[in-house]
């Protein structure tokens, strides 16, 4: 399928689900700028291959927001696609949220995969669209339905970074993190950014373009760590090292249900700049 056909298929799905606008950011579940092939949804639906940009598809319009670094590239790559280039920070070009507030009807629905939108962006959408009673559906990975031959998540093996290279043991790093947790009255710390998880546990991988990182989340507790990762990537050496620090392995996507089921007595420490919107919304109100 070419881009026009992909967008037509997406629009048919939007009509079926009564969605007025679908947003496709660039990031993966961890807000990485450069992403693996599985996460190149914005490139798939628009044809634009730059590392920065957001696509918005409505029943009768399609736009690609990007900045001045990519205007020439985007102009060429969007030719014949039916996708308009929205030049960010130029003239009267509206922001994504301004555009949505203008074109989505009162009480309408804006959808996106909340795992690829940052916590701060999601809260910005809430604020910008609340006055029109617009509903945010952050559970829809509609590109996955359209993209029939989508590449799978990376299954490349992880490796352990020895202390002579990392400069500090995971045990020492965890001890320092727990001191900060205590200072903030937190009983656990949820970590969604890949560089932070890999730094903390001295792990590396090959899941992200240009960076030696491993697709993973971590939840640090006072008596252990829950690591959410594809366990098939971890060899015996890594399991041995992780066991020393009481690290328990869980399936990669289980973090969402586990966060939703936290006990009311827990206090969770997070970094708003490095957490996706779906994970943020999974934290119980209490």
C-alpha positions, 0 to 999 in steps of 0.5 A, a space after each residue: 500500500 502507498 501512503 494514501 491507501 494506508 491513510 484511507 484504511 486508517 480513516 475507515 477504522 477511525 469511522 468504525 470506532 467514531 474517532 475524530 482525529 488520530 495522533 501519531 507521534 515519533 517516539 517509542 514507549 520510552 520517549 526515545 528520539 531514534 526508534 527501532 523499526 517496529 516503532 516507525 509508525 509516523 513514517 509508515 502512515 506519512 512517508 516522512 522519515 525524519 527523526 522528529 515530527 507528529 502526524 494528525 489524521 482526521 476524516 478529511 485532512 492529514 498533517 505532519 508537524 515538524 521543525 525547520 531542520 526537516 522542511 525541505 526533506 518533508 516537502 519532498 517525502 510528502 509529495 503525492 501523499 495527501 499529507 500537508 506539511 505543517 511548519 512548526 514555529 513559522 507564521 500562523 501555523 497552529 500547534 498540534 493541540 491548537 489544530 485539534 481544538 479547532 477541528 475536532 467537534 464538541 464532545 468528539 474523540 481524539 485517539 492515540 497510543 498513549 505509550 508513545 506520547 509523553 506524560 507532559 504532552 498528554 496532560 497538555 492535550 487534556 488541558 487544551 481540549 477540556 473546554 470542548 469536552 473532547 474525550 482522549 482515548 489513549 488505548 488505541 494503537 490503530 497503526 498496528 491494525 493498518 500495518 499488516 507486515 509491521 516489524 516485530 519488537 527487537 529480539 536482539 540479545 542484551 549484554 552486561 557491562 562490567 564494573 571496569 567499564 561502568 565505573 560503579 556496581 548496580 548495588 551501589 547505584 541502587 543504594 544511592 537511588 533508594 536514599 533519594 526515594 527515602 528523602 522524597 517519602 517514596 516506597 517505589 520508583 518507576 523508571 521508563 527511560 531506557 538510558 536510566 534503566 540500563 545505567 542503573 542495572 549495568 545492562 546494554 542492548 541493541 534495540 534502539 538506533 544509534 544507542 546501545 539500549 535495551 527495551 525495558 522498564 524498572 520499578 525500584 523497591 526498597 527490597 528489590 527491583 522489578 525489571 520488565 523486559 523480554 526475558 529471552 534476551 537475557 543470558 545466564 550471566 545477566 541472570 546471575 548478576 541481576 539475582 545478586 541485586 534481587 531483581 525479578 524479571 517480568 514480561 515487558 508489557 506487564 508493567 501497566 497492569 502491575 502499576 494499576 494494581 499497586 497498593 493504596 499505601 504505596 508512594 511512587 516516585 516518577 520523572 514526568 519528563 521520561 514517562 509515557 502518558 499511558 503509564 502515568 494514567 495507570 497509576 491509581 488515583 490513591 
